[in-house]
Amino acid sequence: MGHSHDHEGHSGHHHGTANFNRAFLIGIVLNTAFVATEASYGIISHSLALVADAGHNLSDVLALVLAWVASILARKSPTTSRTYGFRRSSILAALFNAIFLLIALGAIAWEAIRRFAEPSAIEGSTVIWVAAIGIVLNGITAVMFLSGSKGDINIRGAFLHMAADAGVSLGVVIAGLIILNTDWQWLDPTVSLIIAVVIFLSTWGLLKESLNMSLDAVPKGIDSMQVKTYLEGLPDVRNVHDLHIWGISTTEVALTVHFTLAYTANHEDHLKLCRDGLHEKFNINHITIQIESPTYQCPQEPEGTI
């Protein structure tokens, strides 16, 4: 029997995360200042939409802080007691951010429903210009995270927070314009409920994916049966078993597998072919392979392994 480990590609992920340090800092500073401004004018103008959006923006500031800390921890070197380092902190940050947003969703929806029964007069002009500032600030911050939002759910969490806020602020501006011209005060809590829906839609996918990754599920975008089919199709492979695929961070995927190879197989050539294929076809770079002889009798596999 033999073993092979391949950990190529990790440094690239870490440097990619580091590039967002400036985006995190700028986003936190801009949004902290905006939260204070928006909350103040929301209270003065009796606008639940502004207060709700300020609360959401405050959760975004906390989310950015959490995501930033996680991205820094994920790059720390492993230790003897934490052999993967703190890579999983990026997954936990994405999960906690999704949970925080859902809590904010409940609070906004509850207050909006209450406001239907007890409407308050809204100063539409104040609502418009404060929310317009939010469109600009949140839009700028979202753009800074756009490039990393596809390959890292921690960065995607930050992007979704900011992009959703920009859209929500646009909705607040529209509500303010309509209130100025119609005096439809019921529109303010209506917009608040729309805010809640936007938060929910933008958060649900993040919650599911981060929860799955925290439970060592196969990361989104990878089909474990396709991986197994690929491995079984390699030259001289007689059997593939004990295949496990999971995310060790929001950007790194790990795989362990046992092979049974023909006696005539060249192990080194086979390992290189396997590593290269897993990297090119599935972007899996943290690989551990155990090669077994045809006469080796593998133990009974646990239920659920493939």
Secondary structure by P-SEA (a helix, b strand, c coil): cbbbbbbcaaaaaaaaaacaaaaaaaaaaaaaaaaaaaaaaaaaaccaaaaaaaaaaaaaaaaaaaaaaaaaaaaccccccccccccaaaaaaaaaaaaaaaaaaaaaaaaaaaaaabbbbbaaaaaaaaaaaaaaaaaaaaaaacccccccaaaaaaaaaaaaaaaaaaaaaaaaaaaacccccaaaaaaaaaaaaaaaaacaaaaaaaaaaaaccccccccaaaaaaaaaaccccccccbbbbbbccccbbbbbbbbbbcccccaaaaaaaaaaaaaaaccccbbbbbbbcccccccccccccc
